[in-house]
Amino acid sequence: MPETTAGRSVSPCIKATQTWVESFVVAHNVCPFAGREVKRGSVHYRSLDGRHLEEALLGLIDACSHLDRVPEVETILLVFERGLEDFDDYLDALIMAEALLAEQGYEGVYQLASFHPDYVFEGSDEDDPANFTNRSPWPVWHLLREAGLEQALMHYADPEQIPVRNITRMREIGSEALAQHLVALRYPSD
């Protein structure tokens, strides 16, 4: 299971996701806690193959085990290099992943945030720019330490306003510009 570390080559999907985290999530303060973790180097990335869901689920548990063993790593983004392109298939896999976390005793320890190129919030219009808060260049399961998240939220004034602020910001930027940014990340012209 490829993981980015010094001296290893980085797959295009991992590189695009790293760039997305820095140029979108951190730059637009979508997650006000991400910048600190990026600077600390505590964000790790791994690629998974969504065509083989059982292996991907094992990869999720392996990532949990890694977090168990390495407290310096705060979060791991599991990036689907292949498979789960269909958003409904992705959501079905996410339900299985969350059930597996609970079954393995990780409920309350780790949580999954979900990102997908075609992400649409339930009850939202597909073209609403607000969906881009959870749109990424590749399908991603973002594995987070709940304790770290709770601690960060305790030191953040008015955390309930984070999604409200994000929706406003995405609508200011607009769907066209946001979509172009994702396409440029997924299909770089270098």
Rosetta blueprint (number, residue, H / E / L):
1 M L
2 P L
3 E E
4 T L
5 T L
6 A L
7 G L
8 R L
9 S L
10 V L
11 S L
12 P H
13 C H
14 I H
15 K H
16 A H
17 T H
18 Q H
19 T H
20 W H
21 V H
22 E H
23 S H
24 F H
25 V H
26 V H
27 A L
28 H L
29 N L
30 V L
31 C L
32 P L
33 F L
34 A H
35 G H
36 R H
37 E H
38 V H
39 K H
40 R H
41 G L
42 S L
43 V E
44 H E
45 Y E
46 R E
47 S E
48 L E
49 D E
50 G L
51 R L
52 H L
53 L H
54 E H
55 E H
56 A H
57 L H
58 L H
59 G H
60 L H
61 I H
62 D H
63 A H
64 C H
65 S H
66 H H
67 L H
68 D H
69 R H
70 V L
71 P L
72 E L
73 V L
74 E L
75 T E
76 I E
77 L E
78 L E
79 V E
80 F E
81 E E
82 R E
83 G L
84 L L
85 E L
86 D L
87 F H
88 D H
89 D H
90 Y H
91 L H
92 D H
93 A H
94 L H
95 I H
96 M H
97 A H
98 E H
99 A H
100 L H
101 L H
102 A H
103 E H
104 Q L
105 G L
106 Y L
107 E E
108 G L
109 V L
110 Y E
111 Q E
112 L E
113 A E
114 S E
115 F E
116 H L
117 P L
118 D L
119 Y L
120 V L
121 F L
122 E L
123 G L
124 S L
125 D L
126 E L
127 D L
128 D L
129 P H
130 A H
131 N H
132 F H
133 T H
134 N H
135 R L
136 S L
137 P L
138 W L
139 P L
140 V E
141 W E
142 H E
143 L E
144 L E
145 R E
146 E H
147 A H
148 G H
149 L H
150 E H
151 Q H
152 A H
153 L H
154 M H
155 H L
156 Y L
157 A L
158 D L
159 P L
160 E L
161 Q H
162 I H
163 P H
164 V H
165 R H
166 N H
167 I H
168 T H
169 R H
170 M H
171 R H
172 E H
173 I H
174 G L
175 S H
176 E H
177 A H
178 L H
179 A H
180 Q H
181 H H
182 L H
183 V H
184 A H
185 L H
186 R H
187 Y L
188 P L
189 S L
190 D L
